[in-house]
Amino acid sequence: MAEPKFVPKPNQVDYTNIRYAPVVNTVVMHDGKILLVQRSSDMRLYPGYWNGISGFLDDARSIEEKVTQELAEELGIVSDDIESMERGNVLLQEAPDYHKTWFVVPVLARVRTADFRLDWEAKTAQWYLPEGLGRLELLPGFDAVIGQFLDRL
């Protein structure tokens, strides 16, 4: 499925052609493992890279509300399945290929379930032990997101 054209909802910011964009990138953890998704080849940004669950901070929702929304949309993990969330320190990630500077808010989300269902944004996903991530082609900057939480994984 091709990425649908983004049409902003009322009170939602369209960052398509804006240089600086705030995003959340979530490290999803269960039973000592991290869930990584491989982005669909149809994605406009970073197709094929492995990543956490991410999304634009493009409305008035809090970080926690946005993470809850993204986990539900992209994985089918509902709020009752979220055990805890912890924010990391904001990272600045330059992306010259996309003419963007990302303001990345890292979040560690511990979930109660290993079950998930993918939406169109990912072609596959898998649970990994932290030491097994080095062999994957991670989204640029995602290693820094994970690095903020390594001592808590």
Secondary structure, 3 states (H helix, E strand, C coil): CCCCCCCCCCCCCCCCCCCEEEEEEEEEEECCEEEEEEECCCCCCCCCCEECEEEECCCCCCHHHHHHHHHHHHHCCCHHHEEEEEECCCEEEEEHHHCEEEEEEEEEEEECCCCCCCCCCEEEEEEECHHHHHHCCECCCHHHHHHCCHHHC
